[in-house]
Amino acid sequence: METSPAVLTEVIAQYSSYVPELAKIDEAQIEALAQYCQLAWDWNEKINLTRHTDFDKFVKHDLVDTLALARHINPKERVMDVGSGGGVPGVLLKILRPDLHIDLCESVNKKANCLVDIVAQLELRCDVYIGRAEDVLPDVRYNTLTFRAVAKMAKILEWMRPQMNSFDRMLLIKGPSWVEERGEARHYGMMTNMALRKLEEYTLPNTATATQPDAVSVILQICHKTRLNEDGSVSFTQWERNTQRPRRRQRPGGKKGGEN
């Protein structure tokens, strides 16, 4: 399987007309993204991390999703990627937006250990929390939690509602079924006192099949209503650096560590 930066550059160029931000990815970032793919795909032979095991699928699914998410994250935000799995969008977001403080959270030990290795090999400054986000959040603080292919909206809210004092908002990458998921969340009372806003709807290029058009995804923002300003924007907190040390936090290289 070809994983050279030159090949990735060619694939990115093919899709740049659909997603202009792709053309802005610099050479160093392309090299890091290609290295990420090599690491993730090597691990994928031992443990199921991703179905996107070539550059074409990687760009039109993983990279396009991450760039869409990045458009809605302010400079220097503190971000936790919940259920990071193979590192999308968290690792990619750190490569593309080095201004952000990004940590990864994964409850499946084998996947978390893969993330620890990937982060170390890429020399990224972010922590990997091995455990459930709802167990980690009482000790840390973030502006934004990100979710992609983690769970239905109602389940995410069930997990996160008790932890609302630890973060400002959630950003969810969802497909067309988000409308049904919202209805389910409302049915179970999970949307009470919560504000949901669709920030963006976008097409995943060249994903059409013989019977289906190109896939469509959305970026959803969910926060407690008390976080909203009068104009509907989110009031972000200037969190102090995390001083607590949640259990089973790993730094690049597998070393337990403190804040960046």
N, C-alpha and C positions, 0 to 999 in steps of 0.2 A: 504493500500500500504506500503510495507516494505521499510524503508529508513535508516536502521541502517548502520553504517560504515562497520560492518562485512560483510554484504551482498554486499555492493559496492566493498569491497576488493576482494570478490570472483569473481565478474563480471569483474573487472579490470584484475585479473589473467587469466581469460579465453581469453582475447584479447592481453595479453602482448607479445605473440609470433608474432603477427602481427605488433605491435607498441612497440618496446623495451622501449621507454620512459615511458610507463605506469608502468613498474616494478620499476621505480625510484621515483614514487610518494610516499612520506613518510606518516607515520601514521597521523600526524597532518593535513597534506593536505587532506588526505582521509576524516578525520572527518569534515573538513571545506566544502569539496565538498558534502558530504552527507547532511550536514546542509543546504547548498545552495539548493540542490534538494528539501528538505522538504519545505523550504520557497517558492521556485518558484512554486512548485506543489500546495501548499496551495493557493497562489495567483491565480494560474491558474483556480481554481474553481470559481473565481469571475471575472476574465478578461483573455482573450486569450493571453497567453504568449508563450506557447510552445506546440508542438505535441509530444515531447519526454518525456513521463510521466512515464517511468520506467527506472531502472538503465541500462538495456541492450541498449535501444535506446540512453540514455544519453551518455554512454561510446563510442559507435561506431559512433555516430554522433558528439555530442557537444564536448566531451573530445578529440577525435581524431583530429577534426578540430583545436581546440585550441592548442594542442601540435604541430601540423604541423606549425601553425602560429608562435608559440614561438621559433621554430628553426631559424627563420629569423629575430629575434629582438635582437639587441645588449644589453649587460648589461647596466642598468641604463638609458635606453632611456625614453623619455617623450612620452607617447602614449595617444591618444584620441580614444576611441571606439565609432564610429558614428552609430546612430540608434541602440543603445544597446538592445532595446526590453526587453527580460527577463534576460539579463546579459551575453549572449554568443556572442562573446568570452570574453568581457571585465572583468566580475567578475571572471571567471575561470582563465583568464590570471593573474589577481592580486593574486589569491590563489597560482598558480603554479610558478609564477615569482615575488616574493615580492620585488626583486631588482628594478623593474620597477615603474616609476611614471605613474599611469594609471587613467584617468578620463573617465567618461561615459557621453554620450550626447544622449538625447532622446526627440523628439519633441511632442510625444503623452503624455499628462499630466498623464493619468491613469497609463501608463507603467512607466513613470518617477517616480511617487510616489511609485510604487512597488520597483523600484531600490533603492530609498532612504531608504526604510524599509529594504530591503535585505542587503544593504551595512552596515547599522547600526547594524543589528542583527549579522552580521559576523565580525563586528569591523574592517572593512577594511578602510585604509586611502586613500580614493579617493573621488573626488567631482562628483556630478551628475548635469549636466547642463540640465535644462528643456527648450528646444527650439531647433531650427534648427542649425546645425553646422555652416552653412554659416553666421548666425547671431552672433554666439559665437566667431568664429575664429579671427575676427579683434582685439580682446582684449587679446588673449592668444596665446601661441606658443608651438609647438610640433615637435618632430622628425618624428613620424609616426602616421598616421590616419588609423584605421582598419575598414573594412566593411565586413559584412556577412549578406546575405539575405536582403539587404537594397533596392537596385534598380539596373537597368541595368547600364552598364559601361558608356554609353553616358550621362545618367542622372546624375550619380555621378560626372562626369567630368564637366558637365554644372554647377553643384552646386559649385564645389571645385576650378575650374580654377581661378576665381577671387581672391581666398584666398591663392594662392601659396606662398606668402611671410610669411605665418603663420605656415608653416610646410615644412618638407624636402621631404616626400614621402607618398604614400598611399600603403597599403597592402590589397588586396581583396581576399576573399575566394570565389571561383566560381566553378560551375560545368562545364560539357562539352560544354555548350552553350556559353562559354566565347569567342570562336572563332567568332561566329556570332555577339556577342555583340561588339567585337573589330571592325568588319566590319561596323557595324552601327555607332559606334563612329567616325570612319574615314569618313564615308559618310557625317556626319554632321559637320566635321571639328574639332571635339573635341580632336583629337590626334595630331593636329598641334603643333610642338615644344615639344611634350611629348615623353618620353621614356617608353616603356612597356617591361617588362621582366617576363617570366614565371620562378619563382624560384623553384617550386616543383610541381610534379604531384603525387598523392597518392590515394590509394584505401581505401574506407570505408569498413571495414571487415564485412562479414556476412550480407550484404545488398542486396544480389541477390534475384530476384523473379523468378517465373516459366518462364518468358519470357525475363528477363533482367539480365545481369551479375552484379557483385558488382559495386556499384556506384563509380565514380571517381571524385575527386575534385582537384583543383589547387590553388596554392598561386601565385597571380600576384602582381608585383611591378610596380607602375606608379609614375613617377616624371617628373619634368620639365628637359629638356635636360641640362640646365645650372647647375643642381645639380650633374651631372655626372663627376667623375674623368676620367683621361685618360684611366684607366684600366676598365672602365665601372661600377665601384662601385659608390655608392651614397656618396656624401660629406655631412656629418652630421654637423649640427650647434650646438654649445654649447649654447643653449638657457639659458638666465637668468631666474630665477624663475618668474612666472607670478605675476605681481603686480597689474594688472587691476582686476576689479570685474565685470564680465559680469552679466547681469540681470538674476535673477532666478537661481542662483547657490546654490545647497544644499549640505551640508556636512552630514556625517553619524549622525543619530539621528535627522535629519531634520533641523539642525541648519545651518544658513548661516555662511560661514567661509572663511578664507584666505588660503594661501598655506600651504602645509605640511611642 
